[in-house]
């Protein structure tokens, strides 16, 4: 049984019977059949579906945003922004996919050859709860445009969002069977990955789950794209605009109640400005409102599950016991729901849990360093490598330092965020492969060489006497 829980109250919203093996098989057969026809359609026809997806998302924005808030606790204003971002990404690929997937001609004196981008088939998308619409649509828009089909296995605490995504696709005019949502238990995913009807896998989730999925897909010799955990550094150098950095830091850490792989988590600040930054950061955090996520002025809603809140508080307690100083928050909120306040830990050291582990919730760790070199060294002192932010007014120096930071993306004087125009992904234990941009749309294609030799005119056939 798959159950949806309201994290703001802890009460049950709905429950669903998991799909049977017969239903799963029918979905896979249908997806394969639909994809075989879909791949033959010209790209100009395929992108019409993306335009329909954008329209359906915008038409149902308020309904779908409310569903996100109800199932995982995202503040409603952020949930509406998530739906709009999905729609914008569909529009972007509707316009850009024909250019991204155009044949690349390679000519020489003797040959005229090309690199072409063929779809792979039906891709299994294993998606998380923290951005329940965005994580799917940022994969689906480019993958479908490229000619693939999609099977969605969503996180089991957002089943209503998972089913709503399938409804969006129907309203958009998606061919029957090309995209299907499966409500199944995690134990059944290995069988899906091994199934010959699935040709590739994309996962957004924890590093632990990523390792399992990578092993299963690797055993089956199937392509994977993995976007996993992160402990992103937010570096503030002494010459930075401290007020701007401290203001942006609040959103970078606490958006989505801090439940994002690409949230800023470790705030690495030069000693010369550390006190100023900490004071400004704390003052801005004090302006945040925690409460009912359906209220439009709420900034901090509940965490998605009780166990996530408990795990986060354990990380805070162990860090404080080791010497970290609490500047704000630091304890769960009494009462119904899974609330944890915006928390700041100062004087965090590299041996503290808040530095060493990913903190997946509203907890910020301030680490004080001597200079830029130590800041970069500590930024890289992690098993993760998703994103990083660097704040300084010396842009020439910033460009040089950015090349030294181990991350899939470095944002200078800004907040790390995904953008349909830019490739997104990580290195080290943050995963591999890229989503979005021109690189992301090619991840689930066969990059095929077509070599054409010189044509020769056949010799004439000699007539019989």
N, C-alpha and C positions, 0 to 999 in steps of 0.2 A: 504494500500500500504506500502511495506517495502522498505526503501531507504537506499542505501549505500553512505556515504559521505567521501571524501578524507579529513582527518583532517589537512593535510599540506597545503591545499588550500581553504578548505571549499566548494569545488565544488562537484556536484553529480557525482557518478561513475556509478550507476545502480539502477534500481528499479524493484521490483518483486510483483506480485499479491500474496496475502496471499492464502494459501491452503484452499480450501472449506471444509465444514463439511463432504461432501462425500469423499473427498480425505483423510481427517484425519481418518475417519472410516475405509477406505480401508487399510490405513497404519497400524492401530491398529490390524485389523483382520489378515493382512499378518504377522505382527510381532508375534502374538500369535501362528499362525500355524507354522511358521518357527522355533520358539523357542521350540515347542513341539517335533519336529524332532531333533533339535540341541542338546537338553539335553540328548538324547539317544546315541549320539556319544561318543566313548571313549575319555578321556581327551587327549590322544596322537594324535587323529585326530583334536580335537578342537584347540590345540596349533599350528597346521599347519597354521591356519588362521592368528595367531599373527605373524608368520614368514613372511607371505605374506603382512601383514600390514606394517611391518618394511621395507620390500623391496619396496613397493609402495611409502612410505613416502620418502625414500632416493632417489628413481628414480625421484620423482617430487619435490625435496627439493627447488630448486631455484624458481620454479613456485609457490609453496605454500608459501614460505617465502615472495616473492614479493606481494602476495595477502594479507598476514597479514599486511605488511607495508602499503599497499595502503588503507586498510580499517580501521586500528586503529592506525597507525603512529609509530609502533615499529621500531627502527633503524634496518636496514636490517641485520646486522651481528647478532643481538640478535634474529631476526626472524628465521634466518637459524639455530641458536643454538636451538631454540624451536622445530623445526622439527626434528633435530637430537636427541634431548632428547626424543621425542615421539617414534622414531624408536628404540632407545636403551631400552626404557621401554617395548616395545612390545617384543623385544628379551629376556629381563630379564624374563618376565612372560612365554614366550614360553619354556624357560629352567626350570623355578622354579615352575610353576603352578602344575605339577604332584606331586611334593614333598609337596607343601603347602596343596593340597587338598586330599592327601592320607588318607585313613581310619585310625583312631586312635584306636588301639586294646586295650581293657581293659579286663584283665583276672583275674579270682578268682578260688577258688577250685571247685565251683559249676557251674560257667557260663563262657562263652566266648562271650563278648559283644564288641560293637564298637560305636564310634562316626563317623558319615559320614556327608559329606557336599554336600547337594543337591541344585541345583539352585532354585531361587524363581520364575522366570518368566520374564516378560518384564518390564524393569526399565526405568522410565522417567528421563532423564538427562537434567537439566535446567542449562545452562552454560553461563558464562560471556564473555565479549569481550576482556579482557586484555591479556589472553593467549588463543587465540581462538582454537588452535589445542591441546595444552598441556592439558588443563582442560578436554577436552573430552577423549583423549587417555589414560590419567592416570586412568580414570574410566573404559573405555571400555576394555582395555587389560585384566585386571583381571576379570571383570564382564563376558565378553564373554568366557574367558577360563573356568570359573566356570559353564558355560552352560546357561547363561541368554541371553535375547534379549535386544535391546536398542532403545529407541525413543529419538531423540535429539531435544530439543527446545532451540535454541541458542539465544544470544542477537541479537536484530534486527538491530544493526548497523554493524554487520558482516555477512550478509546473504550469500555473496559469499564464505566466509570461511566455513560456515555451509554446503553449497551445495558441496564444494570441499571435505569435510570430507566424505560425502556419496560416492563421486567418488573414493576416496582412498579405501574405503571398498569394492566397486565393483571390483576394480583392484586387490585387495588382494584375491579375491575369496570368499567373504562373501556370504552365502546362501541368495537367494532372499527374501527380506522382514525382515531379522533378525535385521538389523539396518536401520532406516529411519530418515531423517531430516524432520521436519515439520516447515514451515514458517508460523507462526501464531502470532497474537497479544497477549500481556501479559494478556489481559482480558480473553482469552480462556484457560489459563493454569489450572484454578480451575476445569474446566470440565474434563480435562485430568486426573488430580490427582484423581478425584472422580470416573473415569471410571474403571469398574471392570477388564478391560483388562490390566491395569497398576497395578503392585503389589507392587512397591516401588519407591522412589524418591531420587535422589541425586541432590543437589544444591550447586553451588559455586556462591556466590554473597554477597550482602550487608546484614547487620544484620536486617534491616527493612524488606527486601524481605524474608529473612530466617524465620522471625517470622510469616509472612503470610503463607508461604508454609508449615511450621511446623503445623500451625493451621489447614490448609486444609487437610494435610496428616493425622494428628492426628484424625481428625473427621472421616476420612475414615479408620482408624486403619491400616495405611500402614507404613512400615519401611521407615526411612529417614536417610540420611547422609548429614550433613550440614557443609560446610566450608565457614565461613562468614568473617566479618571484622576483622581488627587487628590494634593495635597501638604498634608494637613491640619495646621493650626497647633494647638498645645497650649500655651495661654497661661497662665503662672503669675505672678500679681501678688504684690506684696510682702506683702499681708495674707492670702495663702492658707495653708491647712494644708499645709505643705511635705511632711511625711511622707506624708500621704494622697495628695498629688499625685504624689510620686515613686513610690509603690507602684503607683498606677493607671497611671502613665506606662509602666511595664514591660509590662503587658498590652496597653495601647493601641498600643505600638510593635511588640511582638514576637509577638503572637498570629498564628498561621498563618505563622510565620517571617517576619513583616513583609510578607507578600505579599497585600496587600489595598489597594484604592483608598481605603478609609476608615480605614486605620491612621493614627494620629498620626505625623507625620514631622518636623515642625519644632517644636522645643520653645523657645518664645519666653518668656524669663524676665527679670523685672526685676533689675537689677544688685544691688539690696540683698539679694536672697536667692539669687542665681545660684550662688554657691559652695556654699551649703547644699543646694540642689536637686541640683546636679551630683554632690556627694558621696553623697547619699542614693540618687540614681538609679543611680550606679555600684555602690553596695553591693548594691542589689536585683538588678541585672543579674548580678552575680557569683554569685548563688544559682541562676541558670538552668542547667539541665543540657542539653548538646548530645549527641545520640547517636541510636541506633536509634529511629525514630518509632513502632515497635510496642511499645516499652517504656513502661509507664504513667507513669513518672516523668520522661520526656523532655519538655522544653519547646521545644527548638530541634532540629528535624529538618533534612533536607536542603532546599535550594531545589529547585524543580520541574524545572529544566533547567540544563544546564551553561552555556549562553549567557547565561542570566539572572544566574547567579553571576558570570560574567566581566564583564558589563556593570556590575553593581553595584560590583565591586572597582575598575573603571576610574573610577567616580564618586568612590569614596573616595580613590583615588590623586590625582586632580586636585584634590580639595578640600584634601587635606593639602599638596600642592605650593603651593597658594594661601594657606596659613596656618592651616588648621584643625588642631586638636590632638586626637590619638587618646587617649581615656581608657580604652577597652576594645576588644578585637578588632582589626579592621583588616586582616586577611589571610585568604585562603582556607585551608581545612584540607587538609593532605596526605592522600592515601589515596583509596579508592574512594568514589563518591557525590559529590553536589554540595553539600557543606557550607560554610557561611560563618558565623562566630561572631557572637553578639550584639555589635554595635559601637556605640560612642558617639563622636561627634565634637563637641568643644567649641570655643568661640570661632569659630563659623561666621558668616560675613558674607553679606549679600545678594548679593554677586557670586560666591559659591562655588557650585560645581555642586550640592552637597548642599542648598542653599537653592533654587536656580533650577529644578532638575529634580526629577521624581518619583523617589524612591529606592524601588524595588519589591523590598524585602528587608530583612534585620535590621540596618538602620543608622539611628541617631537623630542628629539635628543639634541642638545647643544654640546658641541665638542670644541674646545678652545685650542688653537695651534699658534706656533711661533710666527710662521710665514707661509707664503704660497707653496713652497716646496713641500713642507710638512702637510699642508692641506691636501695637495694632490696625492701624496703618499697614503694618507689615511682614507681619502676617497676611494682609492684602489684596494684598500685593505679589507676586502669583502669577497665572498664567493659569488656575489651577484654582479651584473653589468648591464642594467637596463637603460636608465637615463641618468643625467646629471645636470645640475644648474651651476653656473659660475657667474658671480657678480663682481664686476670691476669696471672702472671707467677707462682703463687702458686697453683698448680693443686689440691693438697689435699683440700685447702680452696675452690677452684672452685667447686669441687664435692659437698661439703657441701652446698655452696650457691645455686647451681643449684637445689637442692631439695627444697629450699625455694621459688623459683620463680614459680609463677602461669602461666604455659604455657604448650602447647602440646609438645614443643621441646625447649631445651636449647643447644645452640652451644657455646662451650668454645674455645676462640681464633679463631673464624671463623665466617663466614656469614651464617645466617639461609637460608636453601634452601631445596626444596623437592628432594627426592631421592627414586627411585623405590625400593631400598632395605630396606628403613626405613618407619615406619608408620608416616603418616602426618595428622594433624588435631588439633583442639583446644578445649578449655574449656571456661566456662562462655559464653559471648555473641559472641565468635568466633565460636560457633557451637559445634557439637558432632558427634561421629563416627570417623572412620579413613579410609584414603585411603592409598594405596601403602603398600609394605611389605607383610608379611604373614598375618597380621591382616586385611589389606585392602581387600584382595581377599575373605575373609570370611564374609564381611559385608552383601553381597547380596547372602548368602546361608542359607539354613535351616540346622542348626547345630542339626542333628538328632541322637538320641540315638537308637541303635538297640540292644536289649537285647535278648540273646540266652540262654535258659534254657537247662538242660541236656536232651538229647534225650533218650527215653525209647523204648525198643524193644516191639512191640505189642505182647500180649499173643496169642499163637497159637489158631486157631479156631478148636474146637473139631468136628471131623467128625461125621456125623449122623450115627446112627446104621443102 
